[in-house]
Amino acid sequence: MKRADPPPDISPRDFFTHWVPEAVARDEVRRHKLGSTDALIEFTLEGPAGGVYSLRIVEGEVRGFDGASRDANLRVRVDVSTWRRLNAGIVTAPEALLKRELHVSGDLLLALKLHLILG
């Protein structure tokens, strides 16, 4: 599957609340691979222009919103600079994990599906 590329200057808020849901909605293959996934993922982006955002995945549909999720199945924490490098394909999630630039907690099997959600 070709990696979806968000605009390099996209704000985290626009990325999580608009770009991700729209990219998934346009990609039938990605929606099919998400299958019956029912999950809530919280992303904390640290540093200037960061914030906390959540994605709700239900039956191949993704909705994004501002704010923390008390009942998140997976929590992802990363600084804005690393997040931008991940979006640009400069670094992969496994590399960022090994370098301790990306932190995940919760459902690690869900973490393996992040590429289907985020591109």
DRENPA-3360 file (N, C-alpha, C; in nm, 2 decimals, always signed):
BEGIN
1 = MKRADPPP = +0.09/-0.12/+0.00/+0.00/+0.00/+0.00/+0.09/+0.12/+0.00 ~ +0.06/+0.22/-0.09/+0.14/+0.34/-0.09/+0.11/+0.42/+0.03 ~ +0.21/+0.48/+0.08/+0.20/+0.56/+0.20/+0.13/+0.69/+0.17 ~ +0.04/+0.73/+0.25/-0.03/+0.86/+0.23/+0.06/+0.97/+0.29 ~ +0.08/+1.07/+0.22/+0.16/+1.18/+0.26/+0.09/+1.31/+0.29 ~ +0.08/+1.34/+0.42/+0.02/+1.47/+0.46/+0.10/+1.59/+0.41 ~ +0.05/+1.71/+0.40/+0.13/+1.82/+0.37/+0.23/+1.85/+0.48 ~ +0.35/+1.88/+0.44/+0.46/+1.90/+0.54/+0.44/+2.00/+0.65;
9 = DISPRDFF = +0.35/+2.10/+0.62/+0.33/+2.21/+0.71/+0.19/+2.20/+0.78 ~ +0.13/+2.08/+0.77/+0.00/+2.06/+0.84/+0.01/+2.07/+0.99 ~ -0.09/+2.14/+1.05/-0.09/+2.15/+1.19/-0.13/+2.01/+1.25 ~ -0.08/+1.98/+1.37/-0.13/+1.86/+1.44/-0.28/+1.85/+1.45 ~ -0.35/+1.96/+1.48/-0.49/+1.96/+1.49/-0.56/+1.92/+1.36 ~ -0.52/+1.99/+1.25/-0.57/+1.96/+1.12/-0.54/+1.81/+1.08 ~ -0.42/+1.76/+1.11/-0.38/+1.63/+1.08/-0.48/+1.53/+1.14 ~ -0.50/+1.54/+1.27/-0.58/+1.44/+1.35/-0.73/+1.46/+1.33;
17 = THWVPEAV = -0.78/+1.58/+1.32/-0.92/+1.61/+1.31/-0.98/+1.61/+1.17 ~ -0.89/+1.63/+1.07/-0.94/+1.63/+0.93/-0.87/+1.54/+0.83 ~ -0.73/+1.55/+0.83/-0.66/+1.48/+0.73/-0.67/+1.33/+0.74 ~ -0.64/+1.28/+0.86/-0.65/+1.13/+0.88/-0.79/+1.08/+0.85 ~ -0.89/+1.13/+0.91/-1.03/+1.08/+0.88/-1.06/+1.08/+0.73 ~ -1.02/+1.19/+0.66/-1.05/+1.20/+0.52/-0.96/+1.11/+0.44 ~ -0.84/+1.09/+0.47/-0.75/+0.99/+0.40/-0.80/+0.85/+0.41 ~ -0.85/+0.81/+0.53/-0.90/+0.68/+0.55/-1.03/+0.66/+0.47;
25 = ARDEVRRH = -1.12/+0.76/+0.48/-1.25/+0.76/+0.41/-1.23/+0.74/+0.26 ~ -1.12/+0.80/+0.20/-1.10/+0.79/+0.06/-1.03/+0.66/+0.02 ~ -0.98/+0.58/+0.11/-0.90/+0.46/+0.08/-0.98/+0.33/+0.12 ~ -1.05/+0.27/+0.02/-1.13/+0.15/+0.04/-1.04/+0.04/+0.09 ~ -0.92/+0.02/+0.04/-0.83/-0.08/+0.09/-0.80/-0.07/+0.23 ~ -0.76/+0.05/+0.27/-0.73/+0.08/+0.41/-0.85/+0.05/+0.50 ~ -0.96/+0.10/+0.46/-1.08/+0.08/+0.54/-1.11/-0.07/+0.56 ~ -1.09/-0.15/+0.45/-1.11/-0.29/+0.46/-1.01/-0.36/+0.55;
33 = KLGSTDAL = -0.89/-0.32/+0.55/-0.78/-0.38/+0.64/-0.81/-0.34/+0.78 ~ -0.87/-0.23/+0.81/-0.90/-0.19/+0.95/-1.02/-0.29/+0.99 ~ -1.10/-0.34/+0.90/-1.20/-0.43/+0.93/-1.29/-0.39/+1.05 ~ -1.31/-0.48/+1.14/-1.40/-0.45/+1.25/-1.33/-0.38/+1.37 ~ -1.21/-0.32/+1.35/-1.14/-0.26/+1.46/-1.23/-0.16/+1.53 ~ -1.24/-0.16/+1.66/-1.32/-0.07/+1.74/-1.22/-0.02/+1.85 ~ -1.17/+0.10/+1.83/-1.06/+0.14/+1.92/-1.06/+0.30/+1.94 ~ -1.00/+0.34/+2.04/-0.98/+0.48/+2.07/-0.83/+0.50/+2.10;
41 = IEFTLEGP = -0.77/+0.59/+2.02/-0.63/+0.61/+2.03/-0.60/+0.76/+2.07 ~ -0.52/+0.78/+2.17/-0.48/+0.91/+2.21/-0.34/+0.94/+2.17 ~ -0.32/+1.06/+2.11/-0.19/+1.11/+2.07/-0.15/+1.23/+2.15 ~ -0.04/+1.23/+2.22/+0.01/+1.35/+2.28/+0.13/+1.40/+2.21 ~ +0.13/+1.52/+2.15/+0.24/+1.57/+2.08/+0.30/+1.68/+2.17 ~ +0.42/+1.66/+2.21/+0.49/+1.75/+2.30/+0.57/+1.86/+2.23 ~ +0.57/+1.98/+2.29/+0.65/+2.09/+2.24/+0.56/+2.19/+2.18 ~ +0.63/+2.30/+2.12/+0.55/+2.41/+2.06/+0.46/+2.35/+1.95;
49 = AGGVYSLR = +0.34/+2.41/+1.95/+0.24/+2.37/+1.85/+0.19/+2.23/+1.87 ~ +0.22/+2.17/+1.98/+0.17/+2.03/+2.01/+0.03/+2.03/+2.07 ~ -0.01/+1.93/+2.13/-0.14/+1.91/+2.19/-0.18/+1.77/+2.21 ~ -0.30/+1.75/+2.25/-0.35/+1.61/+2.27/-0.47/+1.59/+2.18 ~ -0.47/+1.48/+2.10/-0.57/+1.45/+2.00/-0.61/+1.31/+2.01 ~ -0.73/+1.28/+1.97/-0.78/+1.14/+1.98/-0.84/+1.10/+1.85 ~ -0.83/+0.97/+1.82/-0.89/+0.91/+1.70/-0.98/+0.80/+1.74 ~ -1.10/+0.80/+1.70/-1.20/+0.69/+1.72/-1.21/+0.61/+1.60;
57 = IVEGEVRG = -1.18/+0.48/+1.60/-1.19/+0.39/+1.49/-1.31/+0.29/+1.51 ~ -1.40/+0.29/+1.42/-1.52/+0.20/+1.43/-1.55/+0.15/+1.29 ~ -1.54/+0.02/+1.27/-1.58/-0.05/+1.14/-1.52/+0.02/+1.02 ~ -1.39/+0.06/+1.02/-1.32/+0.11/+0.91/-1.34/+0.26/+0.90 ~ -1.41/+0.33/+0.99/-1.43/+0.47/+0.98/-1.34/+0.53/+1.10 ~ -1.28/+0.65/+1.07/-1.20/+0.72/+1.17/-1.26/+0.86/+1.19 ~ -1.27/+0.89/+1.31/-1.31/+1.03/+1.35/-1.20/+1.08/+1.44 ~ -1.16/+1.21/+1.42/-1.06/+1.27/+1.50/-1.12/+1.39/+1.58;
65 = FDGASRDA = -1.06/+1.41/+1.70/-1.11/+1.52/+1.78/-1.00/+1.57/+1.87 ~ -1.01/+1.69/+1.92/-0.92/+1.75/+2.02/-0.94/+1.68/+2.15 ~ -0.83/+1.67/+2.23/-0.85/+1.63/+2.37/-0.81/+1.49/+2.40 ~ -0.79/+1.47/+2.53/-0.76/+1.33/+2.58/-0.88/+1.24/+2.58 ~ -0.85/+1.11/+2.59/-0.95/+1.01/+2.59/-0.93/+0.92/+2.71 ~ -1.02/+0.94/+2.81/-1.01/+0.87/+2.93/-1.00/+0.71/+2.91 ~ -1.07/+0.67/+2.81/-1.08/+0.52/+2.79/-1.00/+0.48/+2.67 ~ -0.89/+0.54/+2.64/-0.81/+0.51/+2.52/-0.75/+0.37/+2.53;
73 = NLRVRVDV = -0.76/+0.29/+2.42/-0.70/+0.16/+2.41/-0.55/+0.17/+2.39 ~ -0.51/+0.28/+2.33/-0.36/+0.30/+2.30/-0.33/+0.45/+2.32 ~ -0.22/+0.47/+2.38/-0.17/+0.61/+2.40/-0.03/+0.62/+2.33 ~ -0.02/+0.72/+2.25/+0.11/+0.75/+2.18/+0.16/+0.88/+2.22 ~ +0.29/+0.89/+2.25/+0.35/+1.02/+2.29/+0.47/+1.04/+2.21 ~ +0.48/+1.16/+2.15/+0.59/+1.19/+2.06/+0.61/+1.34/+2.06 ~ +0.73/+1.39/+2.04/+0.74/+1.54/+2.02/+0.71/+1.58/+1.88 ~ +0.67/+1.70/+1.86/+0.63/+1.75/+1.73/+0.73/+1.73/+1.62;
81 = STWRRLNA = +0.86/+1.75/+1.65/+0.96/+1.74/+1.56/+0.97/+1.59/+1.50 ~ +0.97/+1.50/+1.59/+0.97/+1.36/+1.55/+0.84/+1.32/+1.48 ~ +0.73/+1.37/+1.52/+0.60/+1.35/+1.45/+0.61/+1.40/+1.30 ~ +0.67/+1.52/+1.28/+0.69/+1.57/+1.15/+0.78/+1.48/+1.06 ~ +0.89/+1.43/+1.13/+0.98/+1.34/+1.05/+0.91/+1.20/+1.02 ~ +0.82/+1.16/+1.11/+0.74/+1.04/+1.08/+0.65/+1.06/+0.97 ~ +0.58/+1.17/+0.97/+0.49/+1.21/+0.86/+0.56/+1.22/+0.72 ~ +0.68/+1.27/+0.73/+0.76/+1.29/+0.60/+0.82/+1.16/+0.55;
89 = GIVTAPEA = +0.82/+1.06/+0.64/+0.89/+0.93/+0.60/+1.04/+0.93/+0.62 ~ +1.09/+1.03/+0.69/+1.23/+1.04/+0.72/+1.27/+0.94/+0.82 ~ +1.18/+0.91/+0.91/+1.21/+0.81/+1.02/+1.09/+0.72/+1.02 ~ +1.11/+0.59/+1.05/+0.99/+0.50/+1.07/+0.96/+0.49/+1.22 ~ +0.84/+0.44/+1.24/+0.79/+0.42/+1.38/+0.88/+0.33/+1.46 ~ +0.92/+0.21/+1.40/+1.01/+0.12/+1.47/+1.15/+0.19/+1.51 ~ +1.20/+0.27/+1.42/+1.32/+0.35/+1.44/+1.30/+0.45/+1.56 ~ +1.19/+0.52/+1.56/+1.16/+0.62/+1.66/+1.14/+0.55/+1.80;
97 = LLKRELHV = +1.08/+0.43/+1.79/+1.06/+0.35/+1.92/+1.20/+0.31/+1.97 ~ +1.28/+0.26/+1.89/+1.42/+0.22/+1.93/+1.50/+0.33/+1.99 ~ +1.48/+0.45/+1.93/+1.56/+0.57/+1.98/+1.49/+0.64/+2.09 ~ +1.38/+0.58/+2.14/+1.30/+0.63/+2.25/+1.24/+0.77/+2.22 ~ +1.21/+0.80/+2.09/+1.15/+0.92/+2.05/+1.00/+0.91/+2.04 ~ +0.96/+0.79/+2.04/+0.81/+0.76/+2.02/+0.78/+0.66/+2.14 ~ +0.67/+0.69/+2.21/+0.64/+0.61/+2.32/+0.49/+0.56/+2.31 ~ +0.47/+0.43/+2.33/+0.33/+0.38/+2.32/+0.30/+0.30/+2.44;
105 = SGDLLLAL = +0.18/+0.30/+2.48/+0.13/+0.22/+2.60/-0.01/+0.18/+2.57 ~ -0.04/+0.06/+2.62/-0.18/+0.01/+2.59/-0.17/-0.11/+2.50 ~ -0.27/-0.12/+2.41/-0.29/-0.23/+2.32/-0.18/-0.23/+2.21 ~ -0.08/-0.31/+2.23/+0.03/-0.31/+2.13/+0.00/-0.37/+2.00 ~ -0.10/-0.46/+2.00/-0.15/-0.51/+1.87/-0.22/-0.40/+1.79 ~ -0.29/-0.31/+1.86/-0.34/-0.19/+1.79/-0.23/-0.10/+1.74 ~ -0.12/-0.09/+1.81/-0.01/-0.01/+1.76/+0.04/-0.06/+1.63 ~ +0.03/-0.19/+1.61/+0.08/-0.24/+1.48/-0.01/-0.20/+1.36;
113 = KLHLILG = -0.13/-0.16/+1.39/-0.22/-0.11/+1.29/-0.21/+0.04/+1.26 ~ -0.13/+0.11/+1.33/-0.12/+0.25/+1.32/-0.09/+0.30/+1.17 ~ -0.01/+0.22/+1.10/+0.02/+0.26/+0.96/-0.10/+0.25/+0.88 ~ -0.20/+0.17/+0.91/-0.32/+0.17/+0.83/-0.41/+0.29/+0.86 ~ -0.39/+0.35/+0.97/-0.47/+0.46/+1.01/-0.41/+0.59/+0.97 ~ -0.28/+0.60/+1.00/-0.20/+0.73/+0.98/-0.14/+0.74/+0.84 ~ -0.12/+0.63/+0.77/-0.06/+0.63/+0.64/+0.08/+0.58/+0.64;
% end
